[in-house]
Amino acid sequence: MAETEALKDKLVVLFGGSGFLGHYLAQTLLKRGARLRIASRNPERSHSLKPLANLGQIQFVRCNINDPDQVRAVATHADAVVNLVGSFAGDQIQLMGNSAGVVAQAAADAGAKALVHISAIGANPDSSATYGQANALGEKLVSQAFPKATILRPSALFGEDDNFVNMFAGLIQMLPVLPVFGPDSELQPAFVDDLAEAIAVALADPGKHGGKVYELGGPEVMTMLELNKRIAAAARRDPLFLPVPDPISAIFAALPATPINGDQWSLLKEGNVVSGKHPGFEKLGIEPHPLGLFLDRWMTRYRKHGRFSTSSTPT
């Protein structure tokens, strides 16, 4: 059976499917003919997908991933399961650790043939960030409950409507002087559509990809300062960037209501690039897209005169 046909008419349950990645993944799976059950605390956030599905191809259910009974009910009759849940807020050990194990066990009990668990680069039980520790615990519990699960560790994700590149672009648009935290910290941003495709590939062939860990970074490695400068250039802005020393960054991250929290700062300092210890996009048959392929077009709305701007000189 061709890979593109392997998921046709299969029921795929997306836990946390109403988020940024879930929106792109749903479109990828719908194109492959899968039937989707999107489960989240706020499933109405994904109702915009309705026009993209055939009659009966998609359903939406409310589910608290921290409630084992709800998780088991949602996983019933699933052919495949994807756990997309992740957060820098709340009880991360419970949300991305213990509850990930519950999802994996529910998938196994339901007889699902494939499970893809989305972790993150930086998953490490010895991480200084709770986020890293929680993801490491989640990977461990998932592998115990569903040994043939595929674990994907993406780098920071970018997309036209992301909260990553657009956050920096918005700040660059507003501020003539912009502090840069962890200016020398390296990132390897991955395109959200590439990750969605990677998930679909893993679901379509669990015999080949099950039981493996993949680290998924884009083709470009850049520092935080380089990323900000590239965004500014594409937006035709010329702010003054102020690299912030690490001790001051750490203090700032510990304060409430700031753009970066302690966990994010710790992960930034640890770096967000693939380790080379695990296979990447290439082993999934995917050639990842660079941020530079899209940046100039996406930053049009942040230019002084938007799409009517004709000058290539930063303002």
C-alpha positions as CSV (number, residue, x, y, z in Angstrom):
1,M,0.0,0.0,0.0
2,A,1.4,3.4,-0.9
3,E,2.3,5.6,2.0
4,T,-0.2,8.2,1.1
5,E,-3.0,5.7,1.2
6,A,-1.9,3.9,4.4
7,L,-4.0,6.2,6.6
8,K,-7.1,6.3,4.3
9,D,-10.3,5.8,6.4
10,K,-8.2,5.2,9.6
11,L,-9.3,6.9,12.8
12,V,-6.6,9.1,14.1
13,V,-7.0,10.7,17.5
14,L,-5.2,14.0,18.1
15,F,-4.8,14.8,21.8
16,G,-4.2,18.6,22.0
17,G,-5.2,18.9,18.4
18,S,-6.7,22.4,18.6
19,G,-3.3,24.1,18.9
20,F,-0.9,25.5,16.4
21,L,0.7,22.3,15.3
22,G,-2.6,20.4,15.5
23,H,-4.1,22.7,12.9
24,Y,-1.4,21.9,10.3
25,L,-1.3,18.2,11.2
26,A,-5.1,17.9,10.8
27,Q,-4.9,19.3,7.2
28,T,-2.0,16.9,6.4
29,L,-4.0,13.9,7.6
30,L,-7.2,15.0,6.0
31,K,-5.5,15.1,2.7
32,R,-4.4,11.5,3.2
33,G,-8.0,10.5,3.8
34,A,-7.7,9.8,7.5
35,R,-10.7,10.3,9.8
36,L,-9.9,12.6,12.7
37,R,-11.0,12.9,16.3
38,I,-9.6,16.2,17.7
39,A,-9.5,16.2,21.5
40,S,-8.7,19.1,23.6
41,R,-9.9,21.3,26.4
42,N,-11.2,23.8,23.8
43,P,-12.1,21.8,20.7
44,E,-14.0,24.7,19.3
45,R,-10.7,26.4,18.4
46,S,-10.3,23.9,15.6
47,H,-13.8,24.3,14.1
48,S,-12.2,26.2,11.3
49,L,-11.1,22.8,9.9
50,K,-14.7,21.8,9.2
51,P,-14.8,23.0,5.6
52,L,-11.6,21.1,4.8
53,A,-13.1,17.7,5.7
54,N,-15.6,15.5,4.0
55,L,-18.9,14.6,5.7
56,G,-18.1,12.6,8.8
57,Q,-14.4,12.8,8.4
58,I,-13.7,14.9,11.4
59,Q,-15.2,15.1,14.9
60,F,-14.4,17.3,17.9
61,V,-14.5,16.2,21.6
62,R,-13.7,18.0,24.8
63,C,-11.1,16.2,26.8
64,N,-8.9,17.0,29.8
65,I,-5.7,15.0,29.3
66,N,-5.2,14.9,33.1
67,D,-8.4,12.9,33.5
68,P,-7.6,9.2,32.7
69,D,-11.3,8.3,32.2
70,Q,-11.8,11.0,29.6
71,V,-8.5,10.0,27.8
72,R,-9.6,6.3,27.7
73,A,-13.0,7.2,26.3
74,V,-11.6,9.4,23.6
75,A,-9.0,6.8,22.5
76,T,-11.8,4.1,22.0
77,H,-11.6,2.4,18.5
78,A,-8.5,4.5,17.5
79,D,-6.4,3.1,14.7
80,A,-3.6,5.6,15.6
81,V,-3.0,8.3,18.3
82,V,-0.9,11.5,18.3
83,N,-0.1,13.3,21.6
84,L,0.5,17.0,20.8
85,V,0.1,18.3,24.3
86,G,2.8,20.6,25.6
87,S,3.0,23.8,27.7
88,F,5.4,26.1,29.5
89,A,2.7,26.8,32.1
90,G,0.9,24.8,34.8
91,D,2.0,21.4,36.2
92,Q,4.3,20.3,33.5
93,I,5.3,17.1,35.1
94,Q,1.7,16.0,35.2
95,L,0.7,17.4,31.8
96,M,3.7,16.3,29.7
97,G,5.0,13.5,31.9
98,N,2.3,11.4,33.7
99,S,-0.5,12.2,31.4
100,A,1.6,11.3,28.4
101,G,1.9,7.9,29.9
102,V,-1.9,7.7,30.4
103,V,-2.4,8.6,26.7
104,A,0.0,5.9,25.6
105,Q,-1.6,3.2,27.8
106,A,-5.1,4.3,26.5
107,A,-3.8,3.9,22.9
108,A,-2.4,0.4,23.7
109,D,-5.7,-0.6,25.4
110,A,-7.7,0.6,22.4
111,G,-5.6,-1.5,20.1
112,A,-4.1,1.4,18.1
113,K,-1.4,0.3,15.7
114,A,0.6,3.5,15.8
115,L,1.3,6.2,18.4
116,V,3.3,9.4,17.8
117,H,4.4,11.3,20.8
118,I,5.6,14.9,20.4
119,S,8.4,15.7,22.8
120,A,11.0,18.4,22.3
121,I,14.7,18.9,21.9
122,G,16.0,19.4,25.4
123,A,14.1,16.4,26.9
124,N,16.5,15.4,29.6
125,P,15.8,14.1,33.1
126,D,18.8,16.1,34.3
127,S,17.7,19.4,32.6
128,S,17.7,22.5,34.7
129,A,14.3,23.3,33.2
130,T,11.1,21.6,34.4
131,Y,10.0,21.5,30.8
132,G,13.0,19.3,29.9
133,Q,12.4,17.0,32.8
134,A,8.7,16.7,32.1
135,N,9.3,15.8,28.5
136,A,11.9,13.2,29.5
137,L,9.5,11.6,31.9
138,G,6.8,11.6,29.2
139,E,9.1,9.8,26.8
140,K,9.9,7.2,29.4
141,L,6.3,6.5,30.3
142,V,5.2,6.5,26.7
143,S,7.9,3.9,25.8
144,Q,6.9,1.7,28.7
145,A,3.2,1.7,27.8
146,F,3.6,1.6,24.1
147,P,7.1,0.3,23.1
148,K,6.5,0.8,19.4
149,A,5.6,4.5,19.8
150,T,7.5,7.0,17.7
151,I,8.9,9.9,19.6
152,L,9.6,13.1,17.8
153,R,11.7,15.9,19.3
154,P,11.2,19.1,17.2
155,S,13.2,22.3,17.6
156,A,11.3,25.6,17.9
157,L,8.5,25.6,15.2
158,F,7.9,28.4,12.8
159,G,4.9,29.0,10.5
160,E,3.1,32.0,9.0
161,D,0.8,32.3,12.1
162,D,3.2,31.1,14.7
163,N,3.8,32.7,18.1
164,F,7.6,32.5,17.6
165,V,8.8,34.5,14.7
166,N,5.7,36.7,14.9
167,M,6.4,37.5,18.5
168,F,9.9,38.9,17.7
169,A,8.5,40.7,14.6
170,G,5.9,42.4,16.7
171,L,8.5,43.6,19.2
172,I,10.8,44.8,16.4
173,Q,7.9,46.7,14.8
174,M,7.1,48.5,18.1
175,L,10.4,49.1,19.8
176,P,13.3,51.2,18.5
177,V,15.6,49.5,21.0
178,L,15.2,45.8,21.7
179,P,17.0,43.6,24.3
180,V,18.1,40.2,23.1
181,F,18.2,37.4,25.7
182,G,20.8,34.6,25.1
183,P,22.1,36.4,22.0
184,D,24.6,33.6,21.3
185,S,22.3,30.7,22.0
186,E,21.7,28.6,19.0
187,L,18.4,27.6,17.4
188,Q,17.5,25.3,14.6
189,P,13.9,26.3,13.7
190,A,11.7,23.7,12.0
191,F,8.9,24.4,9.6
192,V,5.5,23.4,11.1
193,D,4.4,21.8,7.8
194,D,7.6,19.6,7.8
195,L,6.8,18.4,11.3
196,A,3.2,17.6,10.3
197,E,4.5,15.6,7.4
198,A,6.9,13.8,9.7
199,I,4.0,12.8,12.0
200,A,2.0,11.5,9.1
201,V,4.9,9.5,7.8
202,A,5.5,7.9,11.2
203,L,1.8,7.0,11.5
204,A,1.6,5.5,8.0
205,D,4.5,3.1,8.7
206,P,4.8,2.2,12.4
207,G,6.7,-1.0,11.4
208,K,9.5,1.2,10.1
209,H,9.4,4.2,12.5
210,G,7.9,2.7,15.7
211,G,10.1,2.4,18.7
212,K,12.4,5.2,17.5
213,V,13.3,8.7,18.6
214,Y,13.8,11.4,16.0
215,E,15.3,14.8,16.5
216,L,13.9,17.3,14.0
217,G,15.6,20.6,13.3
218,G,15.5,22.8,10.2
219,P,18.4,23.1,7.8
220,E,19.5,26.5,9.3
221,V,21.3,26.9,12.6
222,M,21.3,30.5,13.9
223,T,21.9,32.4,17.1
224,M,19.1,34.4,18.8
225,L,20.8,37.7,17.7
226,E,21.0,36.4,14.1
227,L,17.4,35.4,14.1
228,N,16.3,38.9,15.3
229,K,18.5,40.6,12.8
230,R,17.1,38.5,9.9
231,I,13.5,39.2,11.0
232,A,14.3,42.9,11.2
233,A,15.8,42.9,7.8
234,A,12.8,41.1,6.3
235,A,10.5,43.6,8.0
236,R,12.7,46.5,6.7
237,R,13.2,47.7,10.3
238,D,16.5,48.8,11.8
239,P,16.1,48.7,15.6
240,L,19.1,48.8,18.0
241,F,19.6,45.4,19.4
242,L,21.1,45.2,22.9
243,P,22.5,41.8,23.8
244,V,21.6,41.1,27.5
245,P,24.3,39.5,29.7
246,D,23.3,36.1,31.1
247,P,23.1,37.2,34.8
248,I,20.7,40.0,33.9
249,S,18.7,37.7,31.6
250,A,18.3,35.1,34.4
251,I,17.0,37.8,36.8
252,F,14.6,39.1,34.2
253,A,13.3,35.6,33.4
254,A,12.5,35.1,37.1
255,L,10.1,38.1,37.1
256,P,6.4,37.7,36.4
257,A,4.7,39.0,33.2
258,T,7.9,39.0,31.1
259,P,8.4,37.7,27.5
260,I,10.5,34.8,28.8
261,N,10.2,32.6,31.8
262,G,12.7,30.7,33.8
263,D,12.2,27.4,31.9
264,Q,12.4,29.1,28.5
265,W,15.6,30.8,29.6
266,S,17.2,27.6,30.8
267,L,16.3,25.8,27.6
268,L,17.6,28.7,25.6
269,K,21.0,28.5,27.3
270,E,21.1,24.7,26.8
271,G,20.6,25.3,23.1
272,N,17.9,24.2,20.7
273,V,19.7,22.2,18.0
274,V,19.8,18.5,17.2
275,S,22.4,16.5,19.1
276,G,23.2,14.2,16.2
277,K,22.5,11.2,18.4
278,H,19.2,10.4,16.8
279,P,17.9,10.3,13.1
280,G,16.3,13.4,11.7
281,F,14.0,14.5,8.9
282,E,16.1,12.8,6.3
283,K,15.3,9.4,7.7
284,L,11.6,10.1,7.4
285,G,12.2,11.0,3.7
286,I,11.6,14.7,4.3
287,E,13.8,17.6,3.1
288,P,13.2,20.4,5.7
289,H,12.4,23.9,4.5
290,P,14.6,26.8,5.7
291,L,13.1,29.9,7.4
292,G,14.7,32.1,4.8
293,L,12.4,30.6,2.1
294,F,9.4,32.3,3.7
295,L,10.6,35.2,5.9
296,D,10.6,38.0,3.3
297,R,6.9,37.3,2.4
298,W,5.7,36.7,5.9
299,M,7.2,39.9,7.2
300,T,5.4,42.1,4.7
301,R,2.7,43.0,7.3
302,Y,5.3,44.3,9.7
303,R,6.8,46.8,7.3
304,K,6.1,50.5,7.7
305,H,3.7,50.6,4.7
306,G,2.9,46.9,4.6
307,R,2.7,45.4,1.1
308,F,2.8,48.9,-0.3
309,S,6.3,49.4,0.9
310,T,8.7,49.6,-2.0
311,S,11.9,50.6,-0.3
312,S,14.4,47.9,0.6
313,T,16.1,50.2,3.1
314,P,15.3,49.4,6.8
315,T,13.3,52.1,8.5
